[in-house]
């Protein structure tokens, strides 16, 4: 008799990009049911999207001196799809850059 294999449901995934000071650790503690992955840069995050099973959302760290953030957000949005939540995390000084990123397609 041949053994029957059950496929395990995929654990939902979250991707934290350019982690601004321990956000990934906080997300892991708050949402232990998620597989939280971390990418150091926007480009690395875009490359990692296909590796994250059952991607449920992306958190992007925004530095006050962020450059080309609109391009990074547009690339993430294209790679992840239009319905994947894309949240921004920044210090108060980074809010002007974050607002521009929202115009480029970030969720909040």
DOMARKE-680343 format. One line per field, with one value per atom (N, C-alpha, C, O): x, y, z; residue in one letter; residue number from 0. Coordinates in Angstrom, 2 decimals, always signed. Atoms other than C-alpha are relative to their C-alpha. Layout:
x: [X / ...]
y: [Y / ...]
z: [Z / ...]
res: [A / ...]
n: [NUM / ...]
//
This chain:
x: [+0.84 / +0.00 / +0.89 / +1.86 / -0.79 / +1.35 / -0.44 / -1.63 / +0.31 / +1.57 / -0.62 / -0.21 / +0.62 / -0.65 / +0.62 / +0.72 / -0.61 / +0.98 / -1.01 / -1.71 / +0.85 / -0.95 / +0.89 / +1.98 / -0.77 / +0.24 / -0.41 / -1.59 / +0.25 / +0.57 / -0.41 / +0.14 / +0.34 / -1.16 / +1.19 / +1.93 / -1.12 / +1.32 / -0.23 / -1.31 / +0.07 / +2.07 / +0.01 / +0.85 / +0.00 / +1.16 / +1.31 / +1.90 / -1.27 / +4.18 / -0.12 / -1.02 / -0.15 / +5.12 / +1.45 / +2.36 / -1.34 / +8.11 / +0.29 / -0.45 / -0.45 / +9.93 / +1.24 / +2.22 / -1.11 / +12.24 / +0.62 / -0.08 / -0.75 / +14.93 / -0.50 / -0.95 / +0.53 / +14.00 / +0.50 / +1.69 / -0.40 / +13.98 / +0.01 / -0.86 / -0.16 / +15.13 / -0.85 / -1.55 / +0.66 / +13.65 / -1.47 / -2.15 / +1.41 / +10.28 / -0.28 / -1.32 / +0.22 / +10.69 / -0.16 / -1.02 / +0.12 / +11.21 / -1.34 / -1.97 / +1.30 / +8.13 / -1.13 / -2.09 / +1.03 / +6.07 / -0.02 / -1.09 / -0.06 / +7.27 / -0.67 / -1.39 / +0.62 / +6.23 / -1.51 / -2.27 / +1.43 / +2.85 / -0.77 / -1.93 / +0.67 / +2.04 / +0.81 / +1.41 / -0.80 / +3.68 / -0.49 / +0.24 / +0.55 / +1.43 / +0.55 / +0.31 / -0.55 / +3.26 / +1.47 / +2.21 / -1.40 / +6.54 / +0.54 / +0.28 / -0.50 / +8.33 / +1.40 / +2.31 / -1.28 / +11.16 / +0.51 / -0.28 / -0.61 / +13.59 / +0.93 / +1.74 / -0.91 / +15.30 / +0.66 / +0.00 / -0.73 / +17.96 / -0.29 / -0.22 / +0.22 / +17.12 / -1.28 / -1.81 / +1.18 / +14.20 / +0.23 / -0.66 / -0.31 / +15.91 / +0.03 / -0.49 / -0.02 / +16.56 / -1.42 / -1.76 / +1.39 / +12.91 / -0.78 / -1.56 / +0.67 / +11.67 / +0.40 / -0.44 / -0.48 / +13.84 / -0.56 / -0.76 / +0.46 / +12.56 / -1.50 / -1.96 / +1.45 / +8.84 / -0.45 / -1.36 / +0.43 / +8.59 / +0.36 / -0.20 / -0.39 / +10.27 / -0.92 / -0.92 / +0.87 / +7.72 / -1.31 / -2.06 / +1.23 / +4.91 / -1.20 / -1.13 / +1.26 / +1.38 / +0.21 / -0.20 / -0.32 / +2.54 / -1.26 / -2.16 / +1.16 / +0.06 / +0.24 / -0.72 / -0.27 / +1.83 / +1.48 / +2.32 / -1.38 / +4.99 / +0.07 / -0.80 / -0.29 / +6.40 / +1.32 / +2.33 / -1.19 / +8.89 / +0.46 / -0.30 / -0.58 / +11.17 / +0.37 / +0.92 / -0.27 / +11.52 / +0.92 / +0.57 / -0.95 / +14.55 / -0.29 / -0.78 / +0.26 / +14.31 / +0.70 / +0.18 / -0.74 / +16.91 / -0.19 / +0.65 / +0.25 / +15.37 / -0.06 / -0.70 / +0.01 / +16.01 / -0.58 / -0.41 / +0.61 / +14.15 / -1.02 / -1.25 / +0.98 / +11.54 / -1.22 / -1.80 / +1.15 / +8.79 / +0.27 / -0.63 / -0.36 / +10.66 / -0.02 / -0.48 / +0.00 / +11.14 / -1.43 / -1.73 / +1.40 / +7.44 / -0.66 / -1.40 / +0.59 / +6.44 / +0.49 / -0.29 / -0.54 / +8.75 / -0.59 / -0.91 / +0.62 / +7.41 / -1.46 / -1.93 / +1.41 / +3.85 / -0.16 / -1.05 / +0.06 / +4.50 / +0.29 / -0.38 / -0.40 / +6.20 / -1.01 / -1.27 / +0.90 / +3.72 / -1.45 / -2.25 / +1.38 / +0.55 / -0.74 / -0.35 / +0.71 / -1.97 / -0.79 / -1.18 / +0.84 / -3.84 / +0.80 / +0.22 / -0.84 / -0.89 / +0.21 / +0.72 / -0.22 / -0.85 / +1.50 / +2.34 / -1.37 / +2.31 / +0.03 / -0.32 / -0.03 / +2.80 / +1.36 / +2.37 / -1.24 / +5.42 / +0.24 / -0.70 / -0.38 / +7.28 / +1.16 / +2.20 / -1.04 / +9.27 / -0.01 / -1.03 / -0.01 / +10.40 / -0.70 / -0.90 / +0.69 / +8.63 / +0.73 / +0.10 / -0.76 / +11.45 / -0.14 / +0.13 / +0.16 / +10.72 / -1.37 / -1.63 / +1.37 / +7.07 / -0.13 / -0.93 / +0.12 / +7.57 / +0.32 / -0.36 / -0.33 / +9.26 / -1.10 / -1.44 / +1.06 / +6.55 / -1.25 / -1.92 / +1.16 / +3.83 / +0.20 / -0.73 / -0.30 / +5.53 / -0.12 / -0.59 / +0.10 / +5.74 / -1.45 / -1.79 / +1.41 / +2.02 / -0.58 / -1.42 / +0.44 / +1.45 / +0.45 / -0.17 / -0.52 / +3.54 / -0.66 / -0.39 / +0.71 / +1.30 / +0.07 / -0.46 / -0.02 / +2.01 / -1.39 / -2.16 / +1.32 / -1.01 / -0.12 / -1.13 / +0.07 / -0.20 / +1.37 / +1.52]
y: [-1.18 / +0.00 / +1.25 / +1.33 / -1.22 / +3.39 / +1.01 / +1.21 / -1.00 / +6.02 / +1.23 / +1.68 / -1.24 / +9.01 / +1.17 / +1.16 / -1.18 / +12.35 / +1.12 / +1.38 / -1.19 / +15.28 / +1.21 / +1.29 / -1.23 / +18.64 / +0.92 / +1.15 / -0.92 / +21.00 / +1.35 / +1.80 / -1.33 / +24.33 / +0.93 / +0.85 / -0.94 / +27.05 / +1.03 / +1.60 / -1.02 / +29.33 / +1.36 / +1.61 / -1.30 / +32.89 / +0.74 / +0.61 / -0.68 / +35.08 / +1.52 / +2.08 / -1.45 / +38.68 / +0.30 / -0.42 / -0.40 / +40.44 / +1.39 / +2.34 / -1.29 / +43.23 / +0.40 / -0.36 / -0.47 / +45.28 / +1.23 / +2.15 / -1.13 / +47.65 / +0.25 / +1.35 / -0.01 / +46.88 / +1.20 / +1.31 / -1.22 / +50.19 / -0.22 / +0.28 / +0.11 / +49.12 / -1.03 / -0.70 / +1.06 / +45.81 / -0.23 / -0.91 / +0.20 / +45.91 / -1.48 / -1.99 / +1.42 / +42.32 / -0.81 / -1.69 / +0.71 / +41.09 / +0.28 / -0.62 / -0.35 / +42.97 / -0.70 / -1.17 / +0.66 / +41.54 / -1.50 / -2.09 / +1.44 / +38.00 / -0.27 / -1.25 / +0.19 / +38.41 / +0.18 / -0.57 / -0.31 / +39.89 / -1.00 / -1.32 / +0.91 / +37.48 / -1.29 / -1.52 / +1.22 / +34.12 / -0.98 / -1.89 / +0.90 / +32.41 / +0.32 / -0.44 / -0.40 / +34.23 / -0.38 / -0.36 / +0.20 / +33.33 / +1.36 / +1.82 / -1.36 / +36.70 / -0.10 / -0.65 / -0.03 / +37.18 / +1.44 / +2.38 / -1.34 / +40.12 / +0.14 / -0.74 / -0.36 / +41.73 / +1.32 / +2.23 / -1.22 / +44.38 / +1.20 / +2.34 / -1.11 / +46.45 / -0.25 / -1.36 / +0.13 / +47.13 / -0.98 / -1.76 / +0.91 / +45.29 / -1.45 / -2.34 / +1.35 / +42.26 / -0.45 / -1.62 / +0.31 / +42.43 / -0.41 / -1.36 / +0.35 / +42.38 / -1.42 / -2.21 / +1.33 / +39.32 / -1.08 / -2.22 / +0.96 / +37.63 / -0.27 / -1.29 / +0.14 / +38.08 / -1.37 / -1.97 / +1.30 / +34.90 / -1.15 / -2.24 / +1.05 / +32.92 / -0.07 / -1.07 / -0.03 / +33.93 / -0.67 / -0.18 / +0.73 / +31.41 / +0.74 / +1.25 / -0.57 / +32.79 / +1.40 / +1.69 / -1.36 / +36.43 / +0.77 / +0.92 / -0.74 / +38.42 / +1.50 / +2.27 / -1.43 / +41.76 / +0.30 / -0.57 / -0.49 / +43.83 / +1.23 / +2.10 / -1.20 / +46.32 / +0.55 / -0.15 / -0.65 / +48.76 / +1.11 / +2.02 / -1.06 / +50.83 / +1.18 / +1.02 / -1.22 / +54.43 / +0.89 / +1.32 / -0.90 / +56.49 / +1.43 / +1.65 / -1.39 / +60.30 / +0.44 / +1.29 / -0.39 / +60.57 / -1.00 / -1.09 / +1.01 / +57.81 / +0.64 / +1.66 / -0.47 / +58.28 / -1.09 / -2.28 / +0.93 / +56.66 / -0.92 / -2.04 / +0.80 / +55.41 / -0.30 / -1.38 / +0.24 / +55.85 / -1.15 / -1.92 / +1.11 / +53.47 / -1.33 / -2.34 / +1.22 / +50.94 / -0.47 / -1.66 / +0.35 / +51.04 / -0.51 / -1.50 / +0.45 / +50.74 / -1.40 / -2.22 / +1.33 / +47.72 / -1.07 / -2.17 / +0.94 / +46.07 / -0.25 / -1.39 / +0.13 / +46.76 / -0.89 / -1.74 / +0.81 / +45.23 / -1.47 / -2.36 / +1.38 / +42.14 / -0.70 / -1.89 / +0.61 / +41.57 / -0.03 / -0.83 / -0.06 / +42.47 / +1.15 / +1.63 / -1.18 / +45.24 / -0.20 / +0.78 / +0.23 / +43.57 / -0.37 / -0.57 / +0.30 / +42.81 / +1.28 / +2.26 / -1.20 / +45.30 / +0.34 / -0.53 / -0.50 / +47.41 / +1.16 / +2.29 / -1.01 / +49.29 / +0.63 / +0.03 / -0.74 / +51.89 / +0.24 / +0.47 / -0.23 / +52.30 / +0.99 / +0.75 / -1.03 / +55.46 / +0.84 / +0.91 / -0.99 / +57.91 / +1.26 / +1.41 / -1.22 / +61.30 / +0.77 / +1.36 / -0.73 / +62.80 / -0.63 / +0.02 / +0.67 / +60.23 / +0.14 / -0.39 / -0.10 / +61.17 / +0.65 / +0.18 / -0.55 / +63.42 / -1.05 / -1.12 / +1.06 / +60.51 / -1.05 / -1.57 / +1.00 / +58.14 / +0.46 / -0.33 / -0.54 / +60.41 / -0.12 / -0.47 / +0.17 / +60.40 / -1.47 / -1.78 / +1.43 / +56.60 / -0.44 / -1.31 / +0.32 / +56.42 / +0.39 / -0.31 / -0.42 / +58.35 / -0.99 / -1.11 / +0.96 / +55.68 / -1.38 / -2.26 / +1.27 / +52.85 / -0.72 / -1.83 / +0.66 / +52.05 / +0.11 / +1.02 / +0.03 / +51.20 / +1.03 / +1.72 / -0.95 / +53.28 / +0.21 / +0.97]
z: [+0.00 / +0.00 / +0.00 / +0.76 / +0.14 / -0.97 / +1.08 / +1.31 / -1.03 / +1.77 / -0.64 / -1.71 / +0.48 / +1.32 / +0.75 / +1.97 / -0.59 / +1.90 / +0.03 / -0.96 / -0.10 / +3.12 / -0.16 / +0.41 / +0.13 / +2.06 / +1.13 / +1.39 / -1.10 / +4.95 / -0.57 / -1.58 / +0.49 / +4.52 / +0.16 / +1.14 / -0.04 / +3.77 / +1.10 / +1.23 / -1.03 / +6.69 / -0.69 / -1.55 / +0.65 / +5.72 / +0.27 / +1.34 / -0.12 / +5.12 / +0.00 / -0.63 / +0.00 / +5.83 / -0.34 / +0.06 / +0.41 / +4.34 / +0.56 / +0.30 / -0.54 / +6.21 / -0.78 / -0.84 / +0.83 / +4.00 / +0.62 / +1.06 / -0.58 / +5.24 / +1.41 / +1.74 / -1.36 / +8.85 / +0.80 / +1.10 / -0.74 / +10.72 / +1.51 / +2.22 / -1.44 / +14.17 / +0.70 / +1.65 / -0.74 / +15.17 / -0.29 / +0.48 / +0.36 / +13.43 / -0.24 / +0.19 / +0.30 / +12.22 / +1.29 / +1.36 / -1.27 / +15.79 / +0.66 / +1.21 / -0.58 / +16.98 / -0.75 / -0.13 / +0.81 / +14.10 / +0.32 / +0.41 / -0.34 / +14.92 / +1.34 / +1.49 / -1.32 / +18.56 / -0.07 / +0.55 / +0.07 / +17.66 / -0.86 / -0.56 / +0.93 / +14.82 / -0.15 / -1.20 / +0.07 / +15.63 / -1.07 / -1.46 / +1.02 / +13.07 / -1.40 / -2.34 / +1.29 / +10.24 / -0.11 / +0.88 / +0.32 / +8.61 / -0.42 / -1.54 / +0.26 / +8.82 / -0.60 / +0.01 / +0.69 / +6.35 / -0.03 / +0.03 / +0.00 / +6.24 / -1.19 / -1.46 / +1.09 / +3.25 / +0.37 / +0.89 / -0.39 / +3.75 / -0.88 / -0.42 / +0.93 / +0.68 / -0.81 / -0.84 / +0.86 / -1.63 / -1.13 / -1.46 / +1.10 / -4.47 / +0.49 / -0.18 / -0.58 / -2.24 / +0.33 / +0.17 / -0.30 / -1.16 / -1.23 / -1.20 / +1.26 / -4.74 / -0.41 / -0.83 / +0.36 / -5.39 / +0.92 / +0.50 / -1.00 / -2.21 / -0.07 / +0.45 / +0.01 / -2.91 / -0.48 / +0.10 / +0.53 / -4.96 / +0.94 / +0.81 / -0.94 / -2.14 / +1.23 / +1.94 / -1.18 / +0.51 / -0.37 / -1.21 / +0.27 / +0.51 / +0.58 / +1.70 / -0.50 / +0.85 / +0.58 / +1.70 / -0.44 / +1.09 / +0.36 / -0.46 / -0.47 / +3.16 / +0.11 / +0.19 / -0.10 / +3.38 / +0.05 / +0.29 / +0.01 / +3.17 / +0.90 / +0.85 / -0.79 / +5.68 / -0.51 / -0.52 / +0.55 / +4.19 / +0.93 / +1.24 / -0.82 / +6.38 / -0.87 / -1.96 / +0.75 / +5.25 / +0.83 / +1.93 / -0.65 / +6.20 / -0.44 / -1.54 / +0.37 / +6.24 / -1.28 / -2.01 / +1.20 / +3.47 / -1.14 / -2.04 / +1.03 / +1.32 / -1.38 / -1.58 / +1.39 / -2.39 / -0.87 / -0.59 / +0.95 / -5.25 / +0.67 / +0.22 / -0.72 / -2.78 / -0.87 / -0.79 / +0.88 / -5.36 / -0.96 / -1.27 / +0.89 / -7.69 / +0.75 / +0.22 / -0.81 / -4.90 / +0.26 / +0.13 / -0.26 / -4.03 / -1.27 / -1.23 / +1.27 / -7.68 / -0.35 / -0.83 / +0.27 / -8.08 / +0.92 / +0.48 / -0.94 / -4.94 / -0.35 / -0.31 / +0.36 / -6.00 / -1.24 / -1.29 / +1.21 / -9.43 / +0.32 / -0.19 / -0.33 / -7.95 / +0.90 / +0.74 / -0.98 / -5.11 / -0.46 / +0.02 / +0.47 / -6.97 / +0.65 / +1.72 / -0.47 / -6.47 / +1.29 / +1.93 / -1.18 / -3.60 / +1.25 / +2.32 / -1.17 / -1.30 / +0.79 / +0.25 / -0.80 / +1.58 / +0.08 / +0.28 / -0.05 / +1.54 / +0.97 / +0.63 / -1.05 / +4.79 / +0.13 / -0.22 / -0.18 / +5.59 / +1.48 / +2.25 / -1.38 / +8.85 / +0.00 / -0.61 / +0.04 / +9.49 / +1.27 / +1.96 / -1.08 / +12.14 / -0.50 / -1.71 / +0.44 / +12.10 / -1.09 / -1.96 / +1.02 / +10.02 / -1.38 / -2.38 / +1.27 / +7.30 / -0.61 / -1.69 / +0.48 / +6.89 / -1.39 / -2.19 / +1.37 / +3.81 / -1.07 / -2.09 / +0.97 / +2.00 / -0.03 / -1.09 / -0.06 / +3.19 / -0.74 / -1.39 / +0.71 / +1.84 / -1.51 / -2.24 / +1.43 / -1.56 / -0.40 / -1.50 / +0.28 / -1.37 / -0.08 / -0.89 / +0.06 / -0.69 / -1.36 / -1.92 / +1.33 / -3.90 / -1.09 / -2.14 / +0.96 / -5.66 / +0.13 / -0.68 / -0.09 / -4.41 / +1.32 / +1.42 / -1.31 / -0.77 / +0.64 / +0.32 / -0.63 / +1.40 / +1.11 / +1.20 / -1.11 / +4.46 / +0.59 / +1.55]
res: [X / X / X / X / X / X / X / X / X / X / X / X / X / X / X / X / X / X / X / X / X / X / X / X / X / X / X / X / X / X / X / X / X / X / X / X / X / X / X / X / X / X / X / X / X / X / X / X / X / X / X / X / X / X / X / X / X / X / X / X / X / X / X / X / X / X / X / X / X / X / X / X / X / X / X / X / X / X / X / X / X / X / X / X / X / X / X / X / X / X / X / X / X / X / X / X / X / X / X / X / X / X / X / X / X / X / X / X / X / X / X / X / X / X / X / X / X / X / X / X / X / X / X / X / X / X / X / X / X / X / X / X / X / X / X / X / X / X / X / X / X / X / X / X / X / X / X / X / X / X / X / X / X / X / X / X / X / X / X / X / X / X / X / X / X / X / X / X / X / X / X / X / X / X / X / X / X / X / X / X / X / X / X / X / X / X / X / X / X / X / X / X / X / X / X / X / X / X / X / X / X / X / X / X / X / X / X / X / X / X / X / X / X / X / X / X / X / X / X / X / X / X / X / X / X / X / X / X / X / X / X / X / X / X / X / X / X / X / X / X / X / X / X / X / X / X / X / X / X / X / X / X / X / X / X / X / X / X / X / X / X / X / X / X / X / X / X / X / X / X / X / X / X / X / X / X / X / X / X / X / X / X / X / X / X / X / X / X / X / X / X / X / X / X / X / X / X / X / X / X / X / X / X / X / X / X / X / X / X / X / X / X / X / X / X / X / X / X / X / X / X / X / X / X / X / X / X / X / X / X / X / X / X / X / X / X / X / X / X / X / X / X / X / X / X / X / X / X / X / X / X / X / X / X / X / X / X / X / X / X / X / X / X / X / X / X / X / X / X / X / X / X / X / X / X / X / X / X / X / X / X / X / X / X / X / X / X / X / X / X / X / X / X / X / X / X / X / X / X / X / X / X / X / X / X / X / X / X / X / X / X / X / X / X / X / X / X / X / X / X / X / X / X / X / X / X / X / X / X / X / X / X]
n: [0 / 0 / 0 / 0 / 1 / 1 / 1 / 1 / 2 / 2 / 2 / 2 / 3 / 3 / 3 / 3 / 4 / 4 / 4 / 4 / 5 / 5 / 5 / 5 / 6 / 6 / 6 / 6 / 7 / 7 / 7 / 7 / 8 / 8 / 8 / 8 / 9 / 9 / 9 / 9 / 10 / 10 / 10 / 10 / 11 / 11 / 11 / 11 / 12 / 12 / 12 / 12 / 13 / 13 / 13 / 13 / 14 / 14 / 14 / 14 / 15 / 15 / 15 / 15 / 16 / 16 / 16 / 16 / 17 / 17 / 17 / 17 / 18 / 18 / 18 / 18 / 19 / 19 / 19 / 19 / 20 / 20 / 20 / 20 / 21 / 21 / 21 / 21 / 22 / 22 / 22 / 22 / 23 / 23 / 23 / 23 / 24 / 24 / 24 / 24 / 25 / 25 / 25 / 25 / 26 / 26 / 26 / 26 / 27 / 27 / 27 / 27 / 28 / 28 / 28 / 28 / 29 / 29 / 29 / 29 / 30 / 30 / 30 / 30 / 31 / 31 / 31 / 31 / 32 / 32 / 32 / 32 / 33 / 33 / 33 / 33 / 34 / 34 / 34 / 34 / 35 / 35 / 35 / 35 / 36 / 36 / 36 / 36 / 37 / 37 / 37 / 37 / 38 / 38 / 38 / 38 / 39 / 39 / 39 / 39 / 40 / 40 / 40 / 40 / 41 / 41 / 41 / 41 / 42 / 42 / 42 / 42 / 43 / 43 / 43 / 43 / 44 / 44 / 44 / 44 / 45 / 45 / 45 / 45 / 46 / 46 / 46 / 46 / 47 / 47 / 47 / 47 / 48 / 48 / 48 / 48 / 49 / 49 / 49 / 49 / 50 / 50 / 50 / 50 / 51 / 51 / 51 / 51 / 52 / 52 / 52 / 52 / 53 / 53 / 53 / 53 / 54 / 54 / 54 / 54 / 55 / 55 / 55 / 55 / 56 / 56 / 56 / 56 / 57 / 57 / 57 / 57 / 58 / 58 / 58 / 58 / 59 / 59 / 59 / 59 / 60 / 60 / 60 / 60 / 61 / 61 / 61 / 61 / 62 / 62 / 62 / 62 / 63 / 63 / 63 / 63 / 64 / 64 / 64 / 64 / 65 / 65 / 65 / 65 / 66 / 66 / 66 / 66 / 67 / 67 / 67 / 67 / 68 / 68 / 68 / 68 / 69 / 69 / 69 / 69 / 70 / 70 / 70 / 70 / 71 / 71 / 71 / 71 / 72 / 72 / 72 / 72 / 73 / 73 / 73 / 73 / 74 / 74 / 74 / 74 / 75 / 75 / 75 / 75 / 76 / 76 / 76 / 76 / 77 / 77 / 77 / 77 / 78 / 78 / 78 / 78 / 79 / 79 / 79 / 79 / 80 / 80 / 80 / 80 / 81 / 81 / 81 / 81 / 82 / 82 / 82 / 82 / 83 / 83 / 83 / 83 / 84 / 84 / 84 / 84 / 85 / 85 / 85 / 85 / 86 / 86 / 86 / 86 / 87 / 87 / 87 / 87 / 88 / 88 / 88 / 88 / 89 / 89 / 89 / 89 / 90 / 90 / 90 / 90 / 91 / 91 / 91 / 91 / 92 / 92 / 92 / 92 / 93 / 93 / 93 / 93 / 94 / 94 / 94 / 94 / 95 / 95 / 95 / 95 / 96 / 96 / 96 / 96 / 97 / 97 / 97 / 97 / 98 / 98 / 98 / 98 / 99 / 99 / 99 / 99 / 100 / 100 / 100 / 100 / 101 / 101 / 101 / 101 / 102 / 102 / 102 / 102 / 103 / 103 / 103 / 103 / 104 / 104 / 104 / 104 / 105 / 105 / 105 / 105 / 106 / 106 / 106 / 106 / 107 / 107 / 107 / 107]
//
